[in-house]
Amino acid sequence: MLSYRLLVSLATLPVAVSAALRLRRGKETTETLRERLGDPADSFVPRGPVLWVHGASNGELQAAEPILRTALARSPRLSLIVTANSVSGRDLVTSWGLERCETRLAPLDHRLALRRFLAAWQPNALLTLENEIWPNRFAMCAARGIPVLIAGARISDKSAQRWKKLMPLMRSVIANVSYFAANDTASEARFRDLGVPQRLIGPAMNLKSAVTLKAPGEAQTGPLRAAFHRSHTVLAGSTHEGEDALVLDAFADALTRIPDLKLILAPRHAVRAPQIAKLITDRGLDYALRSRGEDPATAPVYLADTLGEMGLWFTLAGITFLGGSLVNNGGHTPFEPADFDSAILHGPHVDNNAQAFGALDAAGGALEVRTTIELAEALVMLAQSPAQAADMAQNARMALAPLKNANLKAGAFWAALSDAMRLSDLAAPRG
């Protein structure tokens, strides 16, 4: 732990220089920098127990929305401070308009920033989501008697091997955590192997299993339905750098055999749209850009460079390729396309939701592809056989049903949170 603190201290100057450059280039504002430095909120006055909830960005926090709403509904005395590493994650939670809920960018894992943050917000417990492990944050909370809980704790085999090389640091992290609820059985086994005692481990919680995207209304879908025939529309959802080219190569191949095939390409990070646009044109394909309001009927590729519209894309696409799985990013949640009856394709890298993908593949509810050629063949097969795509979608629903809403059924988690917060009404629904 001392070595980690020394490294953080040594990194202070480079981080400060980087922050100044980002400020100068307009990528940060004085407001965001103040928040990252733990700047106190002048308007916040704790009137009851405060739960600090932290998630990395949009995906993790969207997955935790049911927990936030349930906690506030169960305990009228409870207030929340929700932090994110990204501005978009912070703004997402703000947009929900939750009562008794404040949002901020997460403080840097530096003791000075953390000291200011903890003094300002005075949390009674910290609930951190998935793989957000911050040694200084955990240690300073524990030193102040603030319990640390991890929900949906996720760790890949590669990450576990890295932590094994840092066992003194991992032991200090574990010593400061009072409750682990792993994302799945594989992550749970890896945490146990790293030394997490069984007494701290609760039932597995896949937070993303409870996310239900709102189905778009006719006002949203109506103007687009003529451009997208569902059985011949492919969504490449939440793609990562290095993956778009593979998807586009596969689509271009499939397009030669199915001339009316359409691709909705929705990258994980919309800021990459200019680079992706070049990849599209380099392959001789035309595209329409969502953010410019261009007509998708004019091109085979629709570049969806906007946020918060995944429900719309799942509605329009009968086939979904899940990003982050052809490159080693762990893959994105299959629960959302399954909810919209979209046949699921994925690559081999699915550590983030290994249990769910294992259930899907075993039940014929998804198809794994490892190469551009395999992806192209799968697109052609499903587009030419809508009945097979529909069967896959139905199998997916059935395979994932036992895992749905697992987080809200996790009595052990709510009991642990109730004990940590000393709020008995968190343990069970009111009434």
N, C-alpha and C positions, 0 to 999 in steps of 0.2 A: 504493500500500500504506500509506503514511503517513496518507493521508486516511481510509482504512478504520479504521486503528488509533485515530485521533482520534475517529471516530464511535463506535467501540466503547467508548472511554473515557468519552465524553460520555453514553453510554447506561447507564453503570454505575449511577448513582443511580436513574433510573426503573426499571431492572430490579430493583434491590434493593427498592424500594418495592413493585413488583408481586409479588415473591417473598414479601415479608412479608404482603401482603394474601392471597395464595394460601395461605400457612401458616395465617393466622388463620381462613380460610374452610374449612380442611380439605382443600383441593385439592393441597396439598403437605405433606410431613412433614419433620421435621428431617433424617431420613435422606436423602430425595431431594435436599434442598437441599445437603447436604454433598457428595453425589455430583456434583451439577452444578457445584460449586465445586472439583472435582478432589481431594476429600478422599482421602488415601491409605488403602489397605486394610491394616490391621494384620496380617492373617493371611497376606497374600500374600508369598511369598519366591520370586523367579524362580530356577529351577534349570536353565534351558536357554533357548533362543531363545523370544522372546515375539512373537506376531503380534497386533497390534491390529486388530480388525475392527469397522467402524462401519456401522450402517444406521439409517434414520430411525425405522422402527417395525415393526409386525408383518409387513406385506407384504414389505418388503425383506429382513428377517431370515429369514422363512420361506423365501423364494426362495434365500437363501444357505446354508440348512441342509446341502444336499449338499456344498457346498464345505467347510464347517466339518468335517463328518464325514470327508470324503476327506482333508483336510489332516492331521487328527489320526491317521487310520489309516496314512497314508504315513510320517509322521515321529513316532516315539515320544518324541523329545526335545522336541517342540514343545508350547508352552502357548499358550492363547488368552485375550485379554481382549476381550470383545465389549461394545460400547456401543450404546445406543439413545437417541433423543430422548424417547421415551415410556416410562412405567412399564410399560405393557402389553407393549411390545416387549422390554424388559429381562426381564420375568417369563416371557415366552414362551420365550426362550433358556434361562433357568434351568430351566424345566420339562422340557427335554430331558435333563437330567442328564448332560451330556457330561463326561467325565473331562478333567482338565487345562484346564478352561475356567471362567473367572471372568466375571461379568456386572456391569455398572455402567451408570448413566445417563451420557450423554456430558457431558464438561466443557463449560462455556460457551466460546465462541470469544474468550475474554479471556486475555491473556498470563499473568496471575497464576494463574487456574484451570488453564490448560494446563501451566504450569511445575510445579505440584504434581502433576498427573496423570502427566506424563512422568517425573518423578523417582520417583514411586511404582511405576509399572508397567514402566518401562524397556523399551519395545517395540523390537524390531529392525526392524519395518516396519509401515506402516499400510495396510490394505486398506479402502477406502471404497466403498460400494455405491450405484450408480445416480447420483442427482443431488445427493448430499450434498457440496457444495463449500464448504469453510470456509477462508478465506484465512489467518487467523492460525494455525490448526491445521497447515495444510500448510507454512507458512513456518517455524514452530518445529520441526516434524519435520525438514525439510530442513536447517535450521541445525545440527541435532544429528546429521546423517548418517543419518537414518531415512528410507529410501525410501518414497515415497507411490505407491500403485497404485490405480487406479479400475477396478472391474469393473462391467459393465453400464451404463457412463456414458450418461446419458440427458439430452437437452436438446431442448426444443421450439423451433419457429421463433420463437415469442413470446419465450421466454427468451433465445435467441441474439441477438435484436434488442436486448434490454435489456443483455446483456453487451457488445455492440458500443459502447454508450454509456459503458462503463466499461473501455475497453481497457487502460489502465495497470494496473488491478487484475487483469484477466484475464491479462495477460502475466506478472504476478508469480505468479499461481496456476499457470499452465502451467510456469513455470520451476522450480516446486517439485514437479512430478509426474514420475515416472520411467516410468509405463506407463499407457496408456489402452486399455481394451477397451470399445468403445461398445456400447450396447444393440442398435442396428440400423444399417443403412447410412445412413439419413437423419441420425441423430444423429452418426455418424462424419463425414459431410460437413460438418455444422454446426461440429463441433469443429475440423476442418481449416480451415474458413473463419475461425474465430476465432484461428487461429495455432498450433494444435497440430501440431508437425512429424510427418511421416509415420513417422519412425524410432521415435517413441514409441507408435504406434498398432498394437495387436494385432488379431487376428480378433474380430469382433463376438460378444458374449455376452449373450443374453437370459436372465437368471438365472431368470425365472419359468417358462421352458420346462421346467425340470427339477423343478418342484414337483409332487409326487404326493400328493394328499390321501388319507388313509386312508379306504377305503370303510367305512361304518358297518355294524355287525353287526345281526343280527335283533333283538337286544334293544333297539336304538335305533329301527330302522325299523318293527318289528312293530306297536307301539301306534299308529303314525301312518298306516300304509298305508290303512286303511279310510277315513280322512278325505281322502286325496289320491289321486285317480286320475291317474296320471302324465301321460297325454296331455292332460288338462285342468287341469294345474297349472303355474302360471307362477312362476318365481323372479325377483324383482328384487333382484339381488345387489350389495352394496357401493354403494348409492345415496348421493348427496351432497345437501347442502342445496340446495334449489331444484329438485331432480329428483323428489323423492317425489310432489309435487303433480301433476307431468306424468304420472308412471306411474299414479297413482291415477285421474286423469281418464280415461286410456286404458283402464284395467281396468274402471272403472265403465261405460264405453261398451260394451266387449266383453261385460260381464256381462249386459247387456240382451238380447244375442243368444244367449249361451251361459250359461244360468242356473246350471249346476253348475261353472262356471269358478272356480278357486281361485287366490289370490295369496299367496305367501310373500314378505314384504317384509323383507329383511335389510340394514339400513343399514350403511354403512361404519363409522359411529361410533354404538354402541348408546346412548350418553348422549342422543341426540336422540329417543329413543323417545317421551317425553311430547309433544313437538311433532308428531311424525308421527302419534301417536294422535289428536290434534286434527284433523289434516288428513283422517284417515280418517272420523271422525264428522261433520266438516263436509260430507262428500259423501254422508251418509246411509247409510254402510256400517258394518256391525258388524265387530268384530275380536276375536281371541283373542290373548293375550299369552304368549309363550313363557316368559319369566322367572317368571311367576306359575303356570305349569303348567296354563293353561286349555286346555280341549278345543278343538282346531282344527275339529272337525266342526260346531261351533255357529255359525261365522261364515265369510264368504267370504274374509276377509283374516286371515292369520296373521302377526303382527308378531314377527319373530325377533330379539329384542333381547338376544341372548346372543353369546358369543364362542366360536370354535373349533368351530363346527358346520356349516361350509359344505359339507363332504362329505355330510352328512345332507340338506341342502337340495338339492344337485345330484342326489342319488339319487332324491328324491321328485318333482322337477320335470322334465317333458319339454321345457319351454321356459324359456330363461334370457335375461333382459335384463340386460346388463352395465352397471353404474352408472359414474358419472363420465364418461359419453359423451354424454349429452344436455345436460349443463352442461360448461363448459370445464375439466375436470379431467384430461383425457388418457386416460380410459378404463382399465378394469382388465383383467387378463390373461384371454385367451380359452382358455388351455391347460386350466384346471381344468374348465369345463363341457364342453369337448370330450372330456376323459378320462372323463366320466360320460355321454357320449352324449346331452347335452341340447342341443337346437337353439338357436343363438345369435342374439340380436338385439342391436343396438348403435346408438348415436347417431353423429354425425359427428366427435366429438372423441375420437380414438384415437391421439394422438401418442405415448403411452407405449409402445404396441405396434404401431406403424404397419406394420412389415414383416409381422407375424403377421396383422393384420386385412386387409392387402392380399392376402395369400395366401388367406385365407378367402373374401373377397368374390369373388376371381377364380375360385375353385373351386366357388362356390355353397355354401360351408360356413357362411355367416352372411348376415344381412340387415340392411342399414342403414336406420334410420328417423330422420326428422328432426323430426317433429311428433307431437303427441298423436294426431291422426287416423291418421297412418301407423302408429304403434305399435298402436293399437286394431285396425286392419285386419290387421296382421301377427299379432296374437294370435288373432283369429278364424280367419284362414286356417290357421294351424298347428294350432290346437285341432280344427278341423273336418277336417283332413287329417293324421292321425298318420303316414301313409306319407311325406308330404313332409317332415315334421319329422325322421323317421328318416333320410331321404336326406341332409338338411342335416347331421345329426350325423355320418353316415358320411363325407361330404365334408370335414367339419371335421377329423376324425381324419387323413385322408389328406393334407390340405393342410398340417397342422402337423407331421406326422411328421418332415420333414427338419430342422425347427428344434428338435425335442425333444432335451433333454439336451446341447445345444450347449456348455454351460459345462463339463461334465465331459470333453468331447472336445477342449477347447481346449488343445492341447499348448503353444502359445506362452504362454498365461497361466500355466500351471504352471511353465514354464521361467523366466518373469520373476519369479514369486513365489519360486522356488528360489534364483535369483540374489540377490534382495533379502534373503532370510533367510539366505543362505549355508548352505542345507540341501539337499544334492544329492538326498536321498530324496524331496523334494517334487516333483521333476520327472517322476517316473514311478512307477507302482505298485510296491510292494515285491514281491520274489520274482522 
